[in-house]
Amino acid sequence: MGSRSGDTLSQKTLLITGCDGFIGQHVARAARAGGWRTRGVTRSPVSAAPATRLDDRVQLDLLAPDAEDRLTGAMDGVTAVIHAAARVQLFGRPAPVIRDNVATTTRVLSAATRAGQPRFVFLSSASVLFQARDQPGLREDAACPTRCMNGYAESKKRCETLVRGYAGSSAILRPQAVIGPGDRTLLPPVLAAARSGRWRWVGERDAAATDLMSVANLAAYCLRAAERTDATGVFHLSDGETVPIEELFRHVFEALGIRVGERRIRASTARHLARIVETPLRWVAPRIEPPLTLFGIEVLIRTRTLDRARTLSYLGDPEHGVWQGLQRAIEALPLQR
């Protein structure tokens, strides 16, 4: 395939798995705007109306028996791979999520190895470090728990181990609380509860804080990581400002004209109710996420922030601040009802 080090930006080709997903489509748009040639891998039929404009599009189920061979061919001439495809399921039985995400990552890495070891950027999650306690200033070298809080986080932890074994240059990106146009995981469930009248504040007011990650900033960081072959290992990503969780949701509710009142329950009561609801659903209807989950409660009541010193050193500052990113997410929400 020849050396990639002498390529000019106009000659560089980026392969994006999950190119029509929430994060993948933003990466693809940013890459095209930045002069990359883009090649996307998606399960969606090529004949269907694409969610993302690409130079090349490959329809491929990454769990198919021939996925590795077809991916190897798709990576011909590729400078970098951004592996954004993943099964995102925060509730239900963990085994299927772990199985699928580990299997797809194994095949993408094997194909990249066979295709000449292009730069490999893996989209992980800060949730690989989450535990049932406050965790301010999490560093990249913090130890992951023996058992993660859900199957999605556990799958990402195991995939990180696979990426570390890649013989080429690689980076692992761990964003926290990604928001923006296309989000289906963070703000929409909260808004559904608020609009239905089911919303309750949990725990003490303003007791917990979090980092946020605008999907536009995340896309920019993905491209910087694809370029910087010397930036290897794990990088924690956020918009760079810690936000009280209750202040965050109050701001969103006010911006959208949603009145939720001041009804509040203790964290211990919320956990008890979540266990009652979760236990039968996890086995009877694992794809139906209840309005109250143990993981959701942990997100609401715990402070978790990221140490970004390593990211700032290698990949620089985010392109815009947390409140600008949140405003963009809010402006997109009416289209997602």
Secondary structure in CASP SS format (residue, H / E / C, confidence):
PFRMAT SS
TARGET T0000
AUTHOR 0000-0000-0000
METHOD secondary structure of the structure
MODEL  1
M C 1.00
G C 1.00
S C 1.00
R C 1.00
S C 1.00
G C 1.00
D C 1.00
T C 1.00
L H 1.00
S H 1.00
Q H 1.00
K C 1.00
T E 1.00
L E 1.00
L E 1.00
I E 1.00
T E 1.00
G C 1.00
C C 1.00
D C 1.00
G C 1.00
F H 1.00
I H 1.00
G H 1.00
Q H 1.00
H H 1.00
V H 1.00
A H 1.00
R H 1.00
A H 1.00
A H 1.00
R H 1.00
A H 1.00
G C 1.00
G C 1.00
W C 1.00
R E 1.00
T E 1.00
R E 1.00
G E 1.00
V E 1.00
T E 1.00
R C 1.00
S C 1.00
P C 1.00
V C 1.00
S C 1.00
A C 1.00
A C 1.00
P C 1.00
A C 1.00
T C 1.00
R C 1.00
L C 1.00
D C 1.00
D E 1.00
R E 1.00
V E 1.00
Q E 1.00
L C 1.00
D C 1.00
L C 1.00
L C 1.00
A C 1.00
P C 1.00
D C 1.00
A H 1.00
E H 1.00
D H 1.00
R H 1.00
L H 1.00
T H 1.00
G H 1.00
A H 1.00
M C 1.00
D C 1.00
G C 1.00
V C 1.00
T C 1.00
A E 1.00
V E 1.00
I E 1.00
H E 1.00
A C 1.00
A C 1.00
A C 1.00
R C 1.00
V C 1.00
Q C 1.00
L C 1.00
F C 1.00
G C 1.00
R C 1.00
P H 1.00
A H 1.00
P H 1.00
V H 1.00
I H 1.00
R H 1.00
D H 1.00
N H 1.00
V H 1.00
A H 1.00
T H 1.00
T H 1.00
T H 1.00
R H 1.00
V H 1.00
L H 1.00
S H 1.00
A H 1.00
A H 1.00
T H 1.00
R H 1.00
A C 1.00
G C 1.00
Q C 1.00
P C 1.00
R E 1.00
F E 1.00
V E 1.00
F E 1.00
L E 1.00
S C 1.00
S C 1.00
A H 1.00
S H 1.00
V H 1.00
L H 1.00
F C 1.00
Q C 1.00
A C 1.00
R C 1.00
D C 1.00
Q E 1.00
P E 1.00
G E 1.00
L E 1.00
R C 1.00
E C 1.00
D C 1.00
A C 1.00
A C 1.00
C C 1.00
P C 1.00
T C 1.00
R C 1.00
C C 1.00
M C 1.00
N C 1.00
G H 1.00
Y H 1.00
A H 1.00
E H 1.00
S H 1.00
K H 1.00
K H 1.00
R H 1.00
C H 1.00
E H 1.00
T H 1.00
L H 1.00
V H 1.00
R H 1.00
G C 1.00
Y C 1.00
A C 1.00
G C 1.00
S C 1.00
S E 1.00
A E 1.00
I E 1.00
L E 1.00
R E 1.00
P E 1.00
Q C 1.00
A C 1.00
V E 1.00
I E 1.00
G C 1.00
P C 1.00
G C 1.00
D C 1.00
R C 1.00
T C 1.00
L C 1.00
L H 1.00
P H 1.00
P H 1.00
V H 1.00
L H 1.00
A H 1.00
A H 1.00
A H 1.00
R H 1.00
S H 1.00
G C 1.00
R C 1.00
W C 1.00
R C 1.00
W E 1.00
V E 1.00
G C 1.00
E C 1.00
R C 1.00
D C 1.00
A C 1.00
A C 1.00
A E 1.00
T E 1.00
D C 1.00
L C 1.00
M E 1.00
S E 1.00
V H 1.00
A H 1.00
N H 1.00
L H 1.00
A H 1.00
A H 1.00
Y H 1.00
C H 1.00
L H 1.00
R H 1.00
A H 1.00
A H 1.00
E H 1.00
R C 1.00
T C 1.00
D C 1.00
A C 1.00
T C 1.00
G E 1.00
V E 1.00
F E 1.00
H E 1.00
L E 1.00
S C 1.00
D C 1.00
G C 1.00
E C 1.00
T C 1.00
V E 1.00
P E 1.00
I H 1.00
E H 1.00
E H 1.00
L H 1.00
F H 1.00
R H 1.00
H H 1.00
V H 1.00
F H 1.00
E H 1.00
A H 1.00
L C 1.00
G C 1.00
I C 1.00
R C 1.00
V C 1.00
G C 1.00
E C 1.00
R C 1.00
R E 1.00
I E 1.00
R C 1.00
A H 1.00
S H 1.00
T H 1.00
A H 1.00
R H 1.00
H H 1.00
L H 1.00
A H 1.00
R H 1.00
I H 1.00
V H 1.00
E H 1.00
T H 1.00
P H 1.00
L H 1.00
R H 1.00
W H 1.00
V H 1.00
A C 1.00
P C 1.00
R C 1.00
I C 1.00
E C 1.00
P C 1.00
P C 1.00
L C 1.00
T C 1.00
L H 1.00
F H 1.00
G H 1.00
I H 1.00
E H 1.00
V H 1.00
L H 1.00
I H 1.00
R C 1.00
T C 1.00
R E 1.00
T E 1.00
L E 1.00
D C 1.00
R C 1.00
A H 1.00
R H 1.00
T H 1.00
L H 1.00
S H 1.00
Y H 1.00
L H 1.00
G C 1.00
D C 1.00
P C 1.00
E C 1.00
H C 1.00
G C 1.00
V H 1.00
W H 1.00
Q H 1.00
G H 1.00
L H 1.00
Q H 1.00
R H 1.00
A H 1.00
I H 1.00
E H 1.00
A H 1.00
L H 1.00
P H 1.00
L H 1.00
Q H 1.00
R C 1.00
END
